[in-house]
Amino acid sequence: MKFIQVPLNEDDLVIHATLVGGKVVCHSKIHRLSETVWRLFWIETTGDKRSHGYGSAHLKNLIDQIKNLDSKARGFAFEIPSRHFDRLEEKLETDEQLERQRRGLFYERLGAKLWDGHNNPYPNNQLQKVELMWFQLSDTLIGQSDIEVMLAYLKQTHPYWFSN
Ligand SMILES: CC(C)(COP(=O)(O)OP(=O)(O)OC[C@H]1O[C@@H](n2cnc3c(N)ncnc32)[C@H](O)[C@@H]1OP(=O)(O)O)[C@@H](O)C(=O)NCCC(=O)NCCS
């Protein structure tokens, strides 16, 4: 198994791939949100290669890579579709519920923390459709300012994830 960074001429967008026998089995896109925060834009394991451990191995390598790449990085943030179904207007199918639970557990097993402030600091403008998570990258804990960078980004790019 080989973990590589795909060369790009962009400072703040980085693509990585995990290859087996020269073929991509998992890839991810990350981008920088601030001096201290990176965001996972996307991760995907090739359909028939899922549940073989490639996604977990890729994420572990990715976290190490960001730490090496950027000594100032404190947090590696991302969002997952909400598991708090009561906050969603629509009723989810059971399959979808299970998939969301499994996805959340996948990240938690790898050490991701869940932001517990979904009701705060935007009481009248809550993040509802997704849950915010992150990996801690350094001994300096991510702070409220880091969370706000992420919330501001999501608010700009996905305003419909927030309640009115
Ligand atoms: C999330 C993803 C990258 C995990 O990759 P992977 O190579 O299958 O990961 P691993 O083999 O290391 O771990 C598999 C575990 O991930 C969990 N999991 C995470 N997302 C899942 C999903 N959408 N469906 C099923 N299981 C999922 C399961 O618990 C699974 O364990 P299991 O095989 O015992 O059921 C992969 O499921 C995927 O590409 N999903 C589609 C794209 C996606 O949803 N990306 C994440 C956006 S938030």
The ligand as a Tripos MOL2 file, in Angstrom:
@<TRIPOS>MOLECULE
LIG
   48    50     1     0     0
SMALL
NO_CHARGES

@<TRIPOS>ATOM
      1 C1        -16.2790    6.5330    4.4780 C.3       1 LIG1
      2 C2        -15.3670    5.6400    3.6150 C.3       1 LIG1
      3 C3        -14.2910    6.5200    2.9790 C.3       1 LIG1
      4 C4        -14.7000    4.5800    4.5080 C.3       1 LIG1
      5 O1        -13.7530    3.8970    3.7050 O.3       1 LIG1
      6 P1        -13.4480    2.3370    3.8980 P.3       1 LIG1
      7 O2        -12.2530    2.0430    3.0670 O.co2     1 LIG1
      8 O3        -14.6590    1.5330    3.6750 O.co2     1 LIG1
      9 O4        -13.0720    2.3490    5.4480 O.3       1 LIG1
     10 P2        -12.5630    1.1330    6.3500 P.3       1 LIG1
     11 O5        -12.5680   -0.1360    5.5750 O.co2     1 LIG1
     12 O6        -11.3220    1.5540    6.9990 O.co2     1 LIG1
     13 O7        -13.6850    1.1060    7.4500 O.3       1 LIG1
     14 C5        -14.9560    0.6190    7.0780 C.3       1 LIG1
     15 C6        -15.9400    1.0520    8.1060 C.3       1 LIG1
     16 O8        -16.3540    2.3690    7.8450 O.3       1 LIG1
     17 C7        -17.7000    2.5340    8.3060 C.3       1 LIG1
     18 N1        -18.3850    3.3240    7.2980 N.ar      1 LIG1
     19 C8        -18.0930    4.6010    7.0970 C.ar      1 LIG1
     20 N2        -18.8910    5.1220    6.1650 N.ar      1 LIG1
     21 C9        -19.6730    4.1630    5.7370 C.ar      1 LIG1
     22 C10       -20.6900    4.1170    4.7720 C.ar      1 LIG1
     23 N3        -21.0430    5.1920    4.0560 N.pl3     1 LIG1
     24 N4        -21.2980    2.9570    4.5540 N.ar      1 LIG1
     25 C11       -20.9440    1.8840    5.2540 C.ar      1 LIG1
     26 N5        -19.9820    1.8940    6.1880 N.ar      1 LIG1
     27 C12       -19.3460    3.0140    6.4360 C.ar      1 LIG1
     28 C13       -18.2510    1.1860    8.6180 C.3       1 LIG1
     29 O9        -18.3150    1.0780   10.0180 O.3       1 LIG1
     30 C14       -17.2080    0.2450    8.0690 C.3       1 LIG1
     31 O10       -17.0380   -0.8270    8.9190 O.3       1 LIG1
     32 P3        -17.5520   -2.2760    8.4550 P.3       1 LIG1
     33 O11       -16.8550   -2.5660    7.1730 O.co2     1 LIG1
     34 O12       -17.1390   -3.1710    9.5780 O.co2     1 LIG1
     35 O13       -19.0160   -2.1370    8.2710 O.co2     1 LIG1
     36 C15       -16.1920    4.8760    2.5370 C.3       1 LIG1
     37 O14       -17.2950    4.2290    3.1570 O.3       1 LIG1
     38 C16       -16.7150    5.7310    1.3930 C.2       1 LIG1
     39 O15       -16.0070    5.9930    0.4060 O.2       1 LIG1
     40 N6        -17.9740    6.1920    1.4820 N.am      1 LIG1
     41 C17       -18.5970    6.9800    0.4220 C.3       1 LIG1
     42 C18       -18.1090    8.3810    0.4460 C.3       1 LIG1
     43 C19       -18.3680    9.0470    1.7950 C.2       1 LIG1
     44 O16       -19.4120    8.8700    2.3930 O.2       1 LIG1
     45 N7        -17.3710    9.8260    2.2490 N.am      1 LIG1
     46 C20       -17.4250   10.4790    3.5290 C.3       1 LIG1
     47 C21       -18.1030   11.7900    3.4770 C.3       1 LIG1
     48 S1        -18.4960   12.3610    5.1460 S.3       1 LIG1
@<TRIPOS>BOND
     1     1     2 1
     2     2     3 1
     3     2     4 1
     4     2    36 1
     5     4     5 1
     6     5     6 1
     7     6     7 2
     8     6     8 1
     9     6     9 1
    10     9    10 1
    11    10    11 2
    12    10    12 1
    13    10    13 1
    14    13    14 1
    15    14    15 1
    16    15    16 1
    17    15    30 1
    18    16    17 1
    19    17    18 1
    20    17    28 1
    21    18    19 ar
    22    18    27 ar
    23    19    20 ar
    24    20    21 ar
    25    21    22 ar
    26    21    27 ar
    27    22    23 1
    28    22    24 ar
    29    24    25 ar
    30    25    26 ar
    31    26    27 ar
    32    28    29 1
    33    28    30 1
    34    30    31 1
    35    31    32 1
    36    32    33 2
    37    32    34 1
    38    32    35 1
    39    36    37 1
    40    36    38 1
    41    38    39 2
    42    38    40 1
    43    40    41 1
    44    41    42 1
    45    42    43 1
    46    43    44 2
    47    43    45 1
    48    45    46 1
    49    46    47 1
    50    47    48 1
@<TRIPOS>SUBSTRUCTURE
     1 LIG1         1 GROUP 0 **** ****
